[in-house]
């Protein structure tokens, strides 16, 4: 079985391989697996995908660090006083320090974006040009993200050596599994879908559309009916699929997860786009916000993703 699919789905479902069976992920493989999540987070939270990937690569040793393997922690984020989730203890600057533990890597990537978004010392970064990765790298160092004096240069080197700046430019980031010579992963096969990675958002599985995909081809590959794909994504059979589009392969939920109670509308966002962004049924989104089906929000409007606050 393709090694990338095993590693990705194992981590997303909380399944961990034993230390003896764990195989190292190459940098090329790591980028192929996680670039899609970094781009999604960039669109939602404003952190450049190149920066997110470079930090994850550096902090997690391409996903091979103890924290990444045992705790899905790809950024080395420590517990801090405001953390109420699962924890793991690991030697770092001091022995037995507390680090955050996640159910899957996507939670780690999202928490990294929220970590930068939620702290005043990083606020100036979001005023920078989102494609100026050098300014972001130097800004992170200036804000005290890392103690290594060469931290900014290390991030810039990773971005340029791997052309990660491509992911900030709106290029096609459809996942293409890299070549691999690994052949001994069949004992760890947990993937139901043989041809592409499956991601999770709001506890719902979704896939990324590739060039040439259609409702018919995806239905056959994923063992679903075309009407199911349409219903799960509030689409019709006449809808046109585009490369990179996210398609849920399970029904969306009536509300977003607890970490996303509300969304502030940005330019170009529609109710449908917000529905897909958080994995919330479109009709539920309209009801929660006391809007009529077909109405669209204004820039700056608050869209409630869970229970609406009373007037």
C-alpha positions as a printed NumPy array, in Angstrom:
array([[  0.   ,   0.   ,   0.   ],
       [  1.128,   3.56 ,  -0.648],
       [  3.124,   4.645,   2.361],
       [  1.754,   8.185,   2.383],
       [ -1.843,   7.006,   2.72 ],
       [ -0.919,   4.762,   5.646],
       [  0.952,   7.471,   7.533],
       [ -1.742,  10.091,   6.905],
       [ -4.75 ,   8.004,   7.833],
       [ -2.981,   6.409,  10.769],
       [ -2.343,   9.8  ,  12.316],
       [ -5.766,  11.224,  11.413],
       [ -7.567,   8.348,  13.115],
       [ -5.298,   8.307,  16.142],
       [ -3.739,   4.997,  15.152],
       [ -0.021,   4.88 ,  15.99 ],
       [  2.529,   2.526,  14.597],
       [  4.926,   0.877,  16.985],
       [  8.404,   2.351,  17.266],
       [  9.922,  -0.702,  15.645],
       [  7.56 ,  -0.453,  12.657],
       [  7.665,   3.325,  12.26 ],
       [  9.381,   4.351,   9.029],
       [ 10.804,   7.808,   8.555],
       [  8.89 ,  10.192,   6.316],
       [ 10.945,  12.083,   3.767],
       [ 10.58 ,  15.837,   3.383],
       [  9.035,  15.374,  -0.037],
       [  6.448,  13.019,   1.401],
       [  5.734,  15.336,   4.322],
       [  5.05 ,  18.279,   2.011],
       [  2.804,  16.149,  -0.186],
       [  0.765,  15.007,   2.814],
       [  0.339,  18.283,   4.669],
       [  0.469,  21.058,   2.046],
       [ -3.282,  20.752,   1.512],
       [ -3.996,  21.426,   5.199],
       [ -1.548,  24.352,   5.271],
       [ -3.277,  25.966,   2.288],
       [ -6.726,  25.502,   3.85 ],
       [ -5.516,  27.112,   7.065],
       [ -3.971,  29.985,   5.117],
       [ -7.359,  30.721,   3.546],
       [ -9.125,  30.521,   6.885],
       [ -6.665,  32.132,   9.299],
       [ -4.224,  34.136,   7.173],
       [ -0.949,  32.407,   8.042],
       [  1.053,  31.842,   4.818],
       [  1.098,  28.17 ,   3.88 ],
       [  4.836,  28.373,   3.179],
       [  5.486,  29.562,   6.743],
       [  3.208,  26.926,   8.26 ],
       [  4.891,  24.127,   6.309],
       [  8.424,  25.386,   6.984],
       [  7.756,  25.642,  10.719],
       [  6.16 ,  22.198,  10.794],
       [  9.064,  20.687,   8.846],
       [ 11.615,  22.26 ,  11.179],
       [  9.796,  21.634,  14.455],
       [  8.67 ,  18.064,  13.698],
       [ 11.701,  16.813,  11.746],
       [  9.451,  16.134,   8.742],
       [  6.87 ,  14.472,  10.981],
       [  9.375,  12.077,  12.541],
       [  9.84 ,  13.715,  15.953],
       [  8.623,  12.062,  19.122],
       [  5.994,  14.758,  19.623],
       [  4.69 ,  14.393,  16.068],
       [  4.515,  10.597,  16.217],
       [  3.153,  10.195,  19.759],
       [  1.105,  13.38 ,  20.161],
       [  0.386,  14.637,  16.596],
       [  2.125,  17.839,  17.749],
       [  3.923,  19.146,  14.653],
       [  4.879,  22.58 ,  16.002],
       [  6.258,  21.817,  19.445],
       [  3.579,  23.965,  21.093],
       [  3.745,  23.665,  24.873],
       [  0.705,  23.49 ,  27.137],
       [  0.69 ,  27.064,  28.492],
       [ -1.894,  28.152,  31.027],
       [ -4.842,  28.307,  28.638],
       [ -4.571,  24.71 ,  27.354],
       [ -7.318,  22.359,  28.58 ],
       [ -6.812,  19.487,  26.142],
       [ -4.746,  16.302,  26.299],
       [ -1.063,  16.56 ,  27.193],
       [  2.205,  14.709,  26.843],
       [  5.455,  15.215,  28.771],
       [  8.708,  15.472,  26.887],
       [ 12.248,  16.7  ,  27.55 ],
       [ 12.962,  20.033,  25.857],
       [ 14.578,  23.123,  27.375],
       [ 13.854,  21.45 ,  30.7  ],
       [ 13.208,  17.839,  31.601],
       [  9.618,  16.609,  31.453],
       [  7.954,  19.705,  29.972],
       [  4.238,  19.702,  29.169],
       [  3.252,  19.717,  25.483],
       [ -0.125,  19.726,  23.776],
       [ -1.45 ,  16.437,  22.432],
       [ -3.884,  16.262,  19.509],
       [ -6.212,  13.632,  18.082],
       [ -4.852,  14.164,  14.576],
       [ -2.309,  16.342,  12.731],
       [ -4.972,  18.669,  11.312],
       [ -5.835,  19.773,  14.86 ],
       [ -2.169,  20.584,  15.394],
       [ -2.037,  22.71 ,  12.236],
       [ -5.246,  24.536,  13.184],
       [ -4.048,  25.15 ,  16.738],
       [ -0.811,  26.603,  15.347],
       [ -2.793,  29.115,  13.273],
       [ -5.03 ,  29.978,  16.227],
       [ -1.954,  30.275,  18.458],
       [ -0.503,  32.967,  16.179],
       [ -3.883,  34.635,  15.677],
       [ -4.696,  34.778,  19.371],
       [ -1.56 ,  36.411,  20.786],
       [ -0.916,  40.141,  20.666],
       [  2.808,  39.792,  20.054],
       [  2.099,  38.181,  16.668],
       [ -0.651,  40.614,  15.62 ],
       [  1.695,  42.73 ,  13.462],
       [  2.435,  39.71 ,  11.277],
       [ -1.075,  39.764,   9.84 ],
       [ -0.472,  43.269,   8.513],
       [  2.367,  41.955,   6.323],
       [  2.003,  40.927,   2.698],
       [  0.826,  37.28 ,   2.943],
       [  3.226,  36.291,   0.142],
       [  6.266,  37.918,   1.8  ],
       [  7.576,  34.797,   3.514],
       [ 10.888,  36.473,   4.363],
       [  9.132,  39.218,   6.323],
       [  7.008,  36.609,   8.095],
       [ 10.024,  34.491,   8.996],
       [ 11.909,  37.486,  10.387],
       [  8.764,  38.691,  12.14 ],
       [  8.352,  35.378,  13.931],
       [ 11.921,  35.598,  15.177],
       [ 11.413,  39.223,  16.234],
       [  8.242,  38.272,  18.145],
       [ 10.17 ,  35.617,  20.069],
       [  8.647,  32.488,  18.55 ],
       [ 12.   ,  30.685,  18.82 ],
       [ 15.243,  31.28 ,  20.7  ],
       [ 17.544,  30.085,  17.91 ],
       [ 19.194,  33.25 ,  16.461],
       [ 19.149,  31.64 ,  13.001],
       [ 15.454,  30.68 ,  13.144],
       [ 14.362,  33.105,  10.408],
       [ 17.178,  32.052,   8.063],
       [ 16.364,  28.388,   8.662],
       [ 12.715,  28.92 ,   7.698],
       [ 13.658,  30.908,   4.592],
       [ 16.113,  28.213,   3.522],
       [ 13.473,  25.476,   3.883],
       [ 10.926,  27.528,   1.921],
       [ 13.305,  28.312,  -0.931],
       [ 14.918,  24.87 ,  -1.157],
       [ 11.478,  23.232,  -1.432],
       [  9.716,  26.038,  -3.327],
       [  7.077,  26.268,  -0.612],
       [  6.268,  29.812,  -1.712],
       [  4.25 ,  28.148,  -4.491],
       [  1.531,  27.393,  -1.956],
       [  1.097,  31.101,  -1.191],
       [  0.444,  31.988,  -4.832],
       [ -2.87 ,  30.248,  -5.469],
       [ -1.312,  27.446,  -7.52 ],
       [ -2.942,  24.061,  -7.959],
       [ -2.083,  22.131,  -4.815],
       [ -3.87 ,  18.907,  -5.679],
       [ -2.023,  16.171,  -3.85 ],
       [  0.183,  13.973,  -5.995],
       [  1.791,  11.178,  -3.976],
       [  5.568,  11.166,  -4.499],
       [  7.457,   8.116,  -5.639],
       [  8.33 ,   5.734,  -2.841],
       [ 10.376,   2.571,  -2.663],
       [  8.723,   1.402,   0.561],
       [  6.935,  -1.921,   0.11 ],
       [  6.526,  -3.312,   3.632],
       [  3.558,  -1.278,   4.92 ],
       [  0.729,  -3.693,   4.11 ],
       [  0.505,  -4.872,   7.713],
       [ -0.619,  -1.366,   8.683],
       [ -3.244,  -0.826,   6.011],
       [ -6.222,   1.079,   7.425],
       [ -7.224,   3.094,   4.35 ],
       [-10.588,   2.334,   2.776],
       [ -9.849,   4.498,  -0.231],
       [ -6.907,   3.267,  -2.243],
       [ -6.22 ,   6.203,  -4.534],
       [ -6.121,   9.389,  -2.441],
       [ -5.637,  10.731,   1.106],
       [ -8.721,  11.281,   3.225],
       [ -8.826,  14.287,   5.552],
       [-11.   ,  15.061,   8.559],
       [-12.718,  18.307,   9.547],
       [-15.378,  18.65 ,  12.242],
       [-15.157,  14.852,  12.542],
       [-16.216,  14.465,   8.895],
       [-14.109,  12.846,   6.2  ],
       [-13.409,  14.693,   2.96 ],
       [-11.215,  14.365,  -0.116],
       [ -9.656,  16.816,  -2.56 ],
       [-10.88 ,  16.798,  -6.156],
       [ -8.247,  16.125,  -8.801],
       [ -8.071,  17.02 , -12.456],
       [-10.42 ,  14.734, -14.411],
       [-12.594,  13.747, -11.433],
       [-16.365,  13.6  , -11.89 ],
       [-19.268,  12.641,  -9.639],
       [-19.392,   9.292, -11.412],
       [-15.663,   8.496, -11.091],
       [-15.522,   9.606,  -7.461],
       [-18.663,   7.685,  -6.585],
       [-17.145,   4.508,  -8.018],
       [-13.798,   5.061,  -6.302],
       [-15.294,   5.938,  -2.905],
       [-18.121,   3.396,  -3.101],
       [-20.81 ,   6.044,  -2.809],
       [-23.779,   7.017,  -4.955],
       [-23.534,  10.28 ,  -6.942],
       [-26.586,  11.627,  -5.084],
       [-24.75 ,  11.104,  -1.785],
       [-21.798,  13.245,  -2.842],
       [-24.212,  15.925,  -4.018],
       [-26.304,  15.829,  -0.849],
       [-23.314,  15.772,   1.503],
       [-21.917,  18.892,  -0.212],
       [-25.149,  20.803,  -0.979],
       [-24.521,  20.417,  -4.717],
       [-26.534,  19.268,  -7.732],
       [-25.58 ,  16.803, -10.468],
       [-25.084,  19.81 , -12.746],
       [-22.44 ,  21.299, -10.456],
       [-18.954,  21.529, -11.959],
       [-16.115,  20.03 ,  -9.933],
       [-12.799,  21.874,  -9.949],
       [ -9.309,  20.654,  -9.078],
       [ -8.495,  21.248,  -5.405],
       [-12.153,  21.472,  -4.369],
       [-12.978,  19.75 ,  -1.088],
       [-15.769,  17.159,  -1.118],
       [-17.214,  15.641,   2.033],
       [-17.791,  11.913,   1.828],
       [-19.952,  11.86 ,   4.946],
       [-22.907,  14.101,   5.906],
       [-21.952,  17.498,   7.279],
       [-22.938,  18.243,  10.89 ],
       [-25.551,  20.568,  12.339],
       [-22.903,  22.699,  14.037],
       [-19.147,  23.343,  13.987],
       [-16.721,  22.024,  16.578],
       [-16.349,  23.903,  19.863],
       [-13.225,  25.743,  18.724],
       [-15.211,  27.491,  15.962],
       [-18.334,  29.097,  17.484],
       [-18.49 ,  32.036,  15.064],
       [-17.032,  33.208,  11.75 ],
       [-16.378,  36.768,  10.579],
       [-17.234,  37.102,   6.893],
       [-14.445,  38.178,   4.558],
       [-14.595,  39.524,   1.013],
       [-15.95 ,  36.988,  -1.481],
       [-17.271,  34.519,   1.088],
       [-20.735,  33.016,   0.647],
       [-22.9  ,  30.982,   2.995],
       [-22.059,  27.911,   0.942],
       [-18.331,  28.553,   1.212],
       [-18.611,  29.007,   4.983],
       [-20.685,  25.827,   5.193],
       [-17.927,  23.864,   3.463],
       [-15.187,  25.634,   5.414],
       [-16.486,  24.321,   8.743],
       [-18.378,  21.176,   7.749],
       [-21.806,  22.565,   8.755],
       [-25.025,  21.82 ,   6.846],
       [-26.005,  24.826,   4.747],
       [-29.636,  24.815,   5.872],
       [-28.495,  24.691,   9.51 ],
       [-26.245,  27.685,   8.903],
       [-29.174,  29.695,   7.557],
       [-31.391,  28.746,  10.515],
       [-28.747,  29.564,  13.129],
       [-28.305,  33.015,  11.647],
       [-32.002,  33.726,  10.986],
       [-31.399,  34.18 ,   7.295],
       [-33.486,  33.077,   4.341],
       [-32.058,  30.41 ,   2.005],
       [-30.29 ,  32.197,  -0.832],
       [-29.392,  35.284,   1.231],
       [-25.679,  36.098,   1.379],
       [-23.763,  37.709,   4.261],
       [-22.011,  41.061,   4.23 ],
       [-18.291,  41.56 ,   4.804],
       [-17.64 ,  41.779,   8.537],
       [-20.894,  40.055,   9.475],
       [-20.737,  37.454,  12.242],
       [-22.004,  34.04 ,  11.164],
       [-22.839,  31.76 ,  14.074],
       [-21.598,  28.219,  13.583],
       [-23.007,  26.782,  16.782],
       [-25.83 ,  28.069,  18.994],
       [-26.725,  31.696,  18.273],
       [-26.349,  34.05 ,  21.189],
       [-29.683,  35.443,  22.474],
       [-30.561,  39.027,  21.544]])
